[in-house]
Amino acid sequence: MPPATVVDAHHHVWDLSVRPQEWMTGSRMDPIRRNFTLDELAAEAAAAGVGATVLVQTVAVAAETPEFLALAEGSELVAGVVGWTDLTAPGVADALAALRAGPGGGKLAAVRHPVEGEADPAWLLRPEVLRGLAAVEAAGLAYDLLVRPHQMPAATEAARLLPGLTFVLDHLGKPPVAEGRTAPWEEHFRALAALPNTVCKLSGMVTEAEWDSWTPEDLRPYAGVALDAFGPERLMFGSDWPVSRLAASYEEVLDAARTVTDGLGAAEREAVFGGTARRVYRL
């Protein structure tokens, strides 16, 4: 893909007739409680000038990742897939090899587990999980971190223990945007960012804000911390579509990301909106 192409490094699709999205609880999720297809995304991405995307897992079910890889294989838009495998299983290496060998396996870029739903804040430091993460590293993949602020210390320690594995923090670690505060998120966030094998997605901010009344200025303090802590070369834009539709249109999410990075130079903006994702995910 040409260097100027905007990369959306984080989006989803789902078909509720294939499997439920059990994380959708409560009436607030009603606007996205329907099927979302790659064709629908493609139309919105094209209108926003996005030329490549990374499709990210939604549920901890083994069958989803082969489906996503096959979908990516038939798509010119999806350049990479962040899949799921059971990190606690003894056969992680074999499972990853099988995914690589299947349709679209060349587009497997990373693995993710929904750690935010784990009751144990130190889940990432369990011996079997660290063993699984080592297998991800050996496979040449990155690992996406879906964590909340109280889980970031364990994520930081895991990244320290595995310096050869690139950890990609999704959604800035879900800062308390709606509450308008940065503590204790910022302290944990900066500790993770201090490790050179960590990267962060400038994503998921609008749904951490007040859905009906947010403005880009509400997001700017958190984006500012991210820019200061990681720098543009370790930040990548992601829409988090269609979850983001709870609070904004696709174009509004992209426009907000551009607004909160308006102080960057051209090369720095290219990193955030394409270069970092291409490098980290080997797109």
N, C-alpha and C positions, 0 to 999 in steps of 0.2 A: 504494500500500500504506500502511496506517496507520503512523505513526511508531514505535509500540511493537513492530512486527513484527521478530523476530530475523532477520537476514540472514546466511546462510552464504555468504561471499564467495569460496569456493574449493572446488570439488569436481569430480569427473570421472565419466564413464561410459565403458564400452567393450564392444564385441562382438568377441570373438576370432575369430569366423567371418567377420567383415568385414575385419579387418586385425590383424596381430600387434602386441603392445605390446613392442617389442624391448628396451625398458629393463628389462623383467622378466628378470633373469638370476639363476641360482642357486636352490637349493632353498628359501632363506628366503622367496622370493616365492610359494611354492606356495599359501599361504592366499588370495591374491588372483588366482591364475592361473585365472580363470573370467570369465564375462560378468557385468557389473554394469549394471543398467538404471535408468532414471529412476523407474520404479515402485517398485523396491526402496528407492531413496533416499527417495522421497516418504513411504513408510511410516515410515522411521526419523526423518526430519525432522519429520513431524507429531507423532510420539511425544515428540520433544524440544522441541516448541514453536517450530520454525523455519518461517517462513512464506514466505520468498523465498530464492533461491539464485543463484549465478553459476557457470555451467558453464565449465570451463577445458580448453583443448586438452591432448592427451596426446602426440601424435606430430607430427612435422614433415612432414605430408602434406596437400596442398592440399584434397583431397576431404573431410577431416574437418570443417572449419569450416562448409561449407554444410549438412552433415548435422546438426551441432549447432544451427545457427540454425533449421533446419526443425523440429528437436525442440523447441527453445525456443518456437517460434511456437505449437505445439500444447499448451503447458504453462502452467498458471497458477502453477506453482512457480518455474520458471526465469525470472528477471527480466533476466538479462544473460548474454552469452557472451564469453569471452576466447578469440579464435581465433588461427589461425596464417596467415601469408603469408610468402613469401620476401622478406625485407627487402633482400637483395642484388640482387634483380631490378630492372631499370630501370622496369618497369611496376607498381610497388607501388601508386601512386595508382589506377590503373585496376583492379587486383585488389581493392582495398578498396571501390571504387565498385561493382564487380560483386557483392561480398558484400552490400553495403547494399541493392542492388536486388533481391536474391533473397528467397525465403521466409524470414521471420524476421529479415531484415536490420536492422530497427529495433532489434533487441536486441543487435547487435554493440557491445560496450562497450570492448574493448581488444584488443590483439594481444600474443602472447608467442612467444618462441623459446627452446628449451631450451639456453640458453647454457652451462649447467653441463656439457654434453657436448662443448663446443668445446675443442680443445687449446690454442688461442691465448687466454691470459688477457686480452688486449686486443681480443678479437673485436668488442666493441661499439664500438670506436673506429676500425674500418676505414672508409674514406671511403664505400664503398658501403652499409655498414650505417647510418652516420649519415644518409646521404641517404634511406634507407628509413625511419628513425625520424622524419625531418622530414616525410615523407609521412603517417605515422601522426598526427603533430601536426596537420597541415593537414586531416586528415579528422575532427578533433575527438574522437579516441579517446585512451585511456590506453595505456601500455605496461607490461606485467608483466615483472619481472626475475626470472628463474629462474637464480640464480647461487650460487656457493659463496664463502666468505670471500676467497680469493685473487683472485677476479674482481670483487670490489666496488670496488677503486680505479678500474678502467676504467668501471664502471657510474656511479660518482660523477662522473667526468670527462664522461661522456656526458650526464648530467643537468645538469651545469654548462653544457655547450655548447648544450643545448636547453632553456632555461628555460621555454619555453611548453608543454612536454610533461610530463604527469604520469607519473612513474615509480613503479610499485607493486612493492615488494620482497616477493616470495613467501617464506613460511616463515622470516622473519627472516634470510634469507641463510644458512640452515643452520648454526647455531652448534654447537660441539662439546659438546652436552649430555651425551652418554654419558661424555665424558672429564672432565666437571665443571670445565672451565676456560673462560675468556672471551677470552683472548688467542690469536691476534691479531684474532679476530673483532670484538671490541668496538670497537677503534680504527677499523677500516674501516666498521663499522656506524654509528658516531656521525658519521663524516665524511659519509656519504651522508645521514644524517638532518638534517645542518646545512643542507642545501639545501631551500628552501621548496617545490619542485615534486616532493617525494618523499613517499611514503606507504608503510606497511608492513602486511603481513598477519600477524596473530597466528595462525599456522597451522604445521602441519608439525613441531611441537615434539616430539610423542610418538614419532615415528619417528626423531628424532635422539637420543632418550634410549635407555636400555636397554629393549628392547621388553617383556620379561617382568617387569621389576621397578621401573619408573619410578613416581614419585609426583608429585603437583602441586608439591611442594616442590623437586623436581629442576628443574622448569621455571621456578620463580619468579625466580631471578636473571636469566635471559634476558628474561623478560617485564618484569622491573623495568627493565632497561636500555632496552628498547623503549619503555616508558611514559615514562621520563625523557627519552629522545632525541627521540621523535616526538610524545609527548603523545597523549591519547585522540582528539583531533580528526583525527589522521593515522594512526590504527590501526584495523584492521578484522578481525573474527573470520572465520576460515575453517576448515572441518573437515578438508580434504584427503582426504575420503572418496572412494573406498574404500581408498586407500593407508594411511590411518590405521588401518584394521582390522588391520594387521600388529601393532599395539601396543595398540589400545583400541577399544571400541565407539563408535558415534556419540555416544551420550549421555555417555560418559566423557570424550570430547574436549571437548564443550561444557562439562561440569561443571568440567573442569580449567581451561579458559579463564576461567570465572567465578571460580574459586578464586584464580587468580593476579592477578585484577583486583579482588579484594574490597575494596581500599582506596579505590576510586573512588566518587564521588558518582553519583546517579541519572542526571544529564545526561551525565556522562562515560561511564558504562556504556552509555547509549543510543547514544552515538557509536561506541563499539567494536563493539557488537553490532547495528548497523544504520545509524546516521546517516552514518558515514564512507563506507561502501560505496554508499549511495544517492547521496551527493553526487559521489564520484569517478567512479563508473560511470554516473551519470545514470540510475538505475533508475526 
